[in-house]
């Protein structure tokens, strides 16, 4: 069963739980707010359901509370951010802020991370850059423990869900695209399992390489696999996923099979459009481009053409009003962690 809760209520609970687990107030607030924002935007797979997961990481030491960030400015336009194995949202936010700062100076910037935990919704960071008037592209890989995605034509997981995100400023809401290079992120499969629902055709295979709609058949044991984006053209999704792996792993000096690595390898590329034209002109041309896309006649059964991010912004405004969904499994897990941490938990 899933119920709706005011976002601020769940955000406050998340922050208090992280603090009770030993994290600092500021980092706990950033981590909690990043997950609540994901739920607000309709990305429940990277939202509230991750709070218990992060609490587990704090308990077993995979998230280091109060971790110090270190920056190695490797050239005028490039940098490496060592996130110290702290909250991924804290490290990624610092990295994109650095990217924006460098891009203002150099008109472009490339930032990679090391020792960065799970960053949540990748689109949040490029959105942040777009709000500063920048074009931003991001990629994010997972280490070997998260290799649930099958290479095209294979039956063994060799890649993470490896999302790509980009954001572009306009005169209104920015364009924000954020998609896994697999047909679906693992979190959506987990969300379906928590709700006792089947997943759509073409998402997953069982451990024998056979198609299935049962999330439990994916999780096993033995473990199944997630298909790459593209269906019969899955070689294209596989190629994009491999690019993400290269930027997130190889470029940062980490092997794809390194079992000592935990978390995400993130690459941010930031471009200042004022290197080419005034920002006001860029926004105007973007508005014209968006209007042109939306002027296409809707396909049968649809009301309109949507550009990337448009649905998420509508969902955000609706959920700010009505609340965000939290399933009972997640609530129970949060309550259990609160008991372990001797923290009072609301009686929902």
C-alpha positions as CSV (number, residue, x, y, z in Angstrom):
1,X,0.0,0.0,0.0
2,X,1.2,3.5,-0.9
3,X,0.1,6.7,0.9
4,X,0.7,10.4,0.3
5,X,2.7,12.5,2.7
6,X,3.7,16.2,2.8
7,X,7.2,16.5,1.3
8,X,8.5,18.6,4.2
9,X,7.4,16.0,6.7
10,X,9.3,13.1,5.1
11,X,12.3,15.4,4.4
12,X,12.5,16.2,8.1
13,X,12.2,12.6,9.1
14,X,15.0,11.6,6.7
15,X,17.3,14.4,8.0
16,X,16.7,13.3,11.6
17,X,17.3,9.7,10.8
18,X,20.7,10.5,9.1
19,X,21.7,12.7,12.0
20,X,20.8,9.9,14.5
21,X,23.0,7.6,12.4
22,X,26.0,9.9,13.0
23,X,25.9,12.3,10.0
24,X,26.2,16.1,10.3
25,X,23.1,18.3,10.1
26,X,24.0,20.0,6.8
27,X,24.9,16.9,4.9
28,X,21.9,15.1,6.2
29,X,19.7,17.9,5.0
30,X,21.2,17.8,1.5
31,X,20.9,14.0,1.3
32,X,17.3,14.0,2.5
33,X,16.2,16.9,0.3
34,X,17.8,15.3,-2.8
35,X,15.7,12.2,-2.3
36,X,12.5,14.1,-1.6
37,X,13.0,16.2,-4.7
38,X,13.4,13.0,-6.7
39,X,10.0,11.8,-5.4
40,X,8.5,15.3,-6.1
41,X,9.6,15.1,-9.7
42,X,8.1,11.7,-10.1
43,X,11.3,9.7,-9.9
44,X,10.3,7.5,-7.0
45,X,13.0,4.9,-7.9
46,X,15.5,7.5,-6.7
47,X,13.4,9.0,-4.0
48,X,12.2,8.3,-0.5
49,X,12.7,4.5,-0.8
50,X,16.4,5.1,-0.8
51,X,16.4,6.6,2.8
52,X,16.5,3.1,4.4
53,X,19.2,2.1,1.9
54,X,21.4,5.1,2.9
55,X,20.8,4.3,6.6
56,X,22.1,0.8,5.9
57,X,25.2,2.3,4.2
58,X,25.8,4.5,7.2
59,X,25.5,1.5,9.5
60,X,28.0,-0.6,7.6
61,X,30.5,2.2,6.8
62,X,29.9,2.4,3.1
63,X,28.8,6.0,3.6
64,X,31.3,8.0,5.7
65,X,29.6,10.7,7.7
66,X,31.2,14.1,7.9
67,X,33.6,13.2,5.0
68,X,35.9,15.9,3.7
69,X,35.9,16.8,0.0
70,X,39.1,17.3,-1.8
71,X,39.5,19.1,-5.2
72,X,42.4,18.5,-7.6
73,X,42.3,21.2,-10.3
74,X,44.0,19.3,-13.1
75,X,43.9,22.1,-15.6
76,X,42.2,25.5,-16.1
77,X,39.0,23.7,-17.3
78,X,39.2,20.3,-15.5
79,X,39.1,19.0,-12.0
80,X,38.7,15.8,-10.0
81,X,36.5,15.9,-6.9
82,X,37.4,13.3,-4.2
83,X,34.1,12.9,-2.3
84,X,35.7,11.0,0.6
85,X,33.0,8.3,0.4
86,X,30.4,10.6,2.0
87,X,26.9,11.1,0.8
88,X,26.8,11.1,-3.0
89,X,24.4,14.1,-3.1
90,X,26.9,16.2,-1.2
91,X,29.8,15.3,-3.4
92,X,27.9,15.6,-6.7
93,X,26.4,19.0,-5.7
94,X,29.9,20.3,-4.9
95,X,31.2,18.9,-8.2
96,X,28.5,20.6,-10.3
97,X,28.9,23.9,-8.4
98,X,32.6,23.7,-9.2
99,X,31.8,23.0,-12.8
100,X,29.6,26.0,-13.1
101,X,32.3,28.2,-11.4
102,X,35.0,27.0,-13.8
103,X,32.7,27.3,-16.9
104,X,32.1,31.0,-15.9
105,X,35.9,31.5,-16.1
106,X,36.8,29.2,-19.0
107,X,33.4,28.9,-20.8
108,X,33.6,25.1,-20.4
109,X,34.4,22.6,-17.7
110,X,34.8,18.9,-17.2
111,X,34.6,17.4,-13.7
112,X,34.9,13.8,-12.6
113,X,34.4,12.3,-9.2
114,X,36.2,9.7,-7.2
115,X,35.0,7.9,-4.1
116,X,31.4,9.2,-4.7
117,X,28.5,7.3,-3.2
118,X,25.1,6.9,-4.8
119,X,24.1,10.4,-6.2
120,X,20.4,9.8,-6.6
121,X,18.7,11.5,-9.5
122,X,21.4,12.6,-11.9
123,X,19.1,15.1,-13.5
124,X,19.1,17.2,-10.3
125,X,22.6,18.3,-10.9
126,X,22.3,19.4,-14.5
127,X,19.1,21.1,-13.5
128,X,21.1,23.0,-10.9
129,X,23.6,24.1,-13.6
130,X,20.8,25.1,-16.0
131,X,19.3,27.3,-13.3
132,X,22.7,29.1,-13.4
133,X,22.4,29.7,-17.1
134,X,24.6,26.8,-18.1
135,X,24.2,23.8,-20.5
136,X,25.2,20.7,-18.6
137,X,25.7,17.0,-19.5
138,X,26.2,14.3,-16.9
139,X,27.0,10.6,-16.9
140,X,27.0,8.2,-13.9
141,X,28.2,4.6,-13.8
142,X,28.1,1.9,-11.1
143,X,30.8,-0.4,-9.9
144,X,30.8,-4.1,-10.4
145,X,28.4,-4.9,-7.6
146,X,25.7,-3.0,-9.5
147,X,26.3,-4.6,-12.9
148,X,22.8,-5.9,-13.5
149,X,22.5,-4.7,-17.1
150,X,23.2,-7.1,-19.9
151,X,25.4,-6.2,-22.8
152,X,23.5,-6.5,-26.0
153,X,23.4,-10.2,-26.9
154,X,24.6,-11.3,-23.5
155,X,23.1,-13.1,-20.5
156,X,25.4,-11.9,-17.7
157,X,25.3,-8.4,-16.2
158,X,28.3,-6.3,-17.2
159,X,27.1,-2.7,-16.7
160,X,25.1,-0.5,-14.3
161,X,22.0,1.2,-15.4
162,X,24.4,4.0,-16.4
163,X,22.2,7.1,-16.8
164,X,22.9,10.1,-19.0
165,X,21.4,13.5,-18.1
166,X,21.4,16.9,-19.7
167,X,19.8,20.3,-19.0
168,X,19.5,23.4,-21.0
169,X,18.2,26.8,-19.8
170,X,15.2,28.4,-21.5
171,X,13.0,31.4,-20.8
172,X,10.8,29.2,-18.6
173,X,11.4,25.8,-17.1
174,X,14.7,24.3,-18.3
175,X,14.9,21.3,-20.6
176,X,15.9,18.4,-18.3
177,X,16.5,14.9,-19.7
178,X,17.5,12.1,-17.4
179,X,17.4,8.5,-18.5
180,X,19.1,5.2,-17.9
181,X,20.9,3.5,-20.8
182,X,19.1,0.4,-19.7
183,X,15.4,0.0,-20.5
184,X,14.7,0.9,-16.8
185,X,16.6,1.7,-13.7
186,X,16.9,-0.9,-11.0
187,X,15.0,1.3,-8.6
188,X,11.8,1.2,-10.7
189,X,12.0,-2.6,-10.6
190,X,12.4,-2.4,-6.8
191,X,9.5,0.0,-6.5
192,X,7.3,-2.4,-8.5
193,X,8.4,-5.3,-6.2
194,X,7.5,-3.3,-3.1
195,X,4.1,-2.6,-4.5
196,X,3.5,-6.2,-5.6
197,X,3.3,-5.2,-9.2
198,X,4.6,-6.7,-12.4
199,X,7.0,-4.8,-14.7
200,X,6.3,-4.2,-18.4
201,X,7.4,-6.5,-21.1
202,X,10.9,-6.1,-22.3
203,X,12.5,-4.9,-19.1
204,X,14.1,-7.9,-17.5
205,X,15.3,-11.5,-18.0
206,X,15.5,-14.2,-15.4
207,X,18.8,-15.9,-14.6
208,X,18.2,-18.3,-17.5
209,X,18.0,-15.5,-20.0
210,X,14.2,-15.8,-20.4
211,X,11.9,-12.8,-20.5
212,X,9.8,-12.2,-17.3
213,X,7.5,-9.6,-15.8
214,X,8.1,-10.7,-12.2
215,X,10.5,-8.4,-10.3
216,X,11.3,-11.3,-7.9
217,X,12.6,-13.4,-10.8
218,X,15.1,-10.6,-11.5
219,X,16.3,-10.4,-7.9
220,X,16.5,-14.1,-7.5
221,X,18.6,-15.8,-6.4
222,X,20.0,-16.4,-8.8
223,X,20.1,-12.9,-10.2
224,X,18.5,-12.0,-13.6
225,X,19.4,-9.1,-15.8
226,X,18.1,-5.8,-17.1
227,X,18.0,-5.2,-20.8
228,X,19.8,-2.3,-22.5
229,X,17.7,0.6,-23.9
230,X,16.4,0.1,-27.4
231,X,14.6,-3.3,-27.6
232,X,15.6,-4.8,-31.0
233,X,18.0,-1.8,-31.4
234,X,19.5,-2.5,-27.9
235,X,23.0,-2.3,-29.4
236,X,22.5,1.5,-29.3
237,X,21.6,1.5,-25.6
238,X,24.6,-0.8,-25.0
239,X,26.9,1.6,-26.9
240,X,25.7,4.6,-24.8
241,X,26.1,2.6,-21.6
242,X,29.6,1.7,-22.5
243,X,30.4,5.4,-23.0
244,X,29.1,6.1,-19.5
245,X,31.3,3.3,-18.2
246,X,34.3,4.8,-19.9
247,X,33.7,8.3,-18.5
248,X,32.8,7.2,-15.0
249,X,35.3,4.4,-14.6
250,X,38.2,4.3,-17.0
251,X,38.7,8.1,-17.2
252,X,38.9,8.3,-13.4
253,X,41.5,5.6,-13.3
254,X,39.3,2.8,-11.9
255,X,38.9,-0.6,-13.4
256,X,35.3,-1.8,-14.3
257,X,35.9,-5.0,-12.3
258,X,37.4,-3.3,-9.2
259,X,35.6,-4.9,-6.3
260,X,37.0,-2.3,-3.8
261,X,35.0,0.5,-5.4
262,X,31.7,1.5,-4.0
263,X,29.3,4.2,-5.3
264,X,29.1,6.1,-8.6
265,X,31.6,7.4,-11.0
266,X,30.2,10.8,-12.2
267,X,31.4,13.0,-15.1
268,X,30.0,16.5,-15.5
269,X,30.5,18.6,-18.7
270,X,29.4,22.2,-18.4
271,X,29.2,24.8,-21.2
272,X,28.6,28.5,-20.8
273,X,26.4,29.5,-23.8
274,X,27.6,33.1,-23.6
275,X,30.8,31.8,-25.2
276,X,28.8,31.8,-28.4
277,X,25.9,34.3,-28.0
278,X,24.2,36.5,-25.3
279,X,22.3,34.4,-22.8
280,X,19.1,36.3,-23.5
281,X,19.3,35.4,-27.2
282,X,20.1,31.8,-26.3
283,X,17.0,31.6,-24.1
284,X,14.8,33.1,-26.8
285,X,16.1,30.6,-29.4
286,X,15.5,27.8,-26.9
287,X,11.9,29.0,-26.4
288,X,11.4,29.0,-30.1
289,X,12.9,25.5,-30.4
290,X,10.6,24.2,-27.6
291,X,7.6,25.8,-29.3
292,X,8.5,24.2,-32.6
293,X,8.8,20.7,-31.0
294,X,5.4,21.2,-29.3
295,X,3.8,22.4,-32.5
296,X,3.9,18.8,-33.9
297,X,0.4,17.2,-34.2
298,X,-0.1,14.8,-31.3
299,X,-0.1,11.1,-32.2
300,X,-3.5,9.3,-31.9
301,X,-4.5,8.9,-28.3
302,X,-2.2,11.7,-27.0
303,X,-3.1,15.3,-26.2
304,X,0.2,17.0,-26.8
305,X,3.9,16.7,-27.4
306,X,6.0,17.0,-24.3
307,X,9.7,18.1,-24.2
308,X,12.1,16.5,-21.7
309,X,11.4,17.6,-18.1
310,X,8.0,19.0,-18.8
311,X,6.1,16.1,-17.2
312,X,8.5,16.2,-14.2
313,X,7.8,19.8,-13.5
314,X,4.1,19.3,-13.7
315,X,4.4,16.3,-11.4
316,X,6.5,18.4,-9.0
317,X,3.8,21.1,-8.8
318,X,1.0,18.5,-8.3
319,X,3.0,16.6,-5.6
320,X,3.9,19.8,-3.8
321,X,0.2,20.3,-3.4
322,X,-1.0,16.7,-2.8
323,X,2.0,15.0,-1.3
324,X,4.6,12.4,-2.3
325,X,3.9,8.6,-2.3
326,X,5.6,6.4,0.2
327,X,5.0,2.7,0.3
328,X,4.5,0.7,3.5
329,X,7.6,-1.3,2.9
330,X,9.7,1.9,3.0
331,X,7.9,3.2,6.0
332,X,8.4,0.0,7.9
333,X,12.1,0.0,7.1
334,X,12.4,3.7,8.2
335,X,10.6,2.8,11.4
336,X,12.9,-0.1,12.1
337,X,16.0,2.0,11.6
338,X,14.5,4.6,14.0
339,X,14.1,1.9,16.6
340,X,17.6,0.7,16.1
341,X,18.8,4.3,16.5
342,X,16.5,4.9,19.4
343,X,14.8,7.8,17.6
344,X,11.2,8.6,18.0
345,X,9.2,7.9,14.8
346,X,5.8,9.3,14.0
347,X,2.8,7.0,14.3
348,X,1.5,7.1,10.8
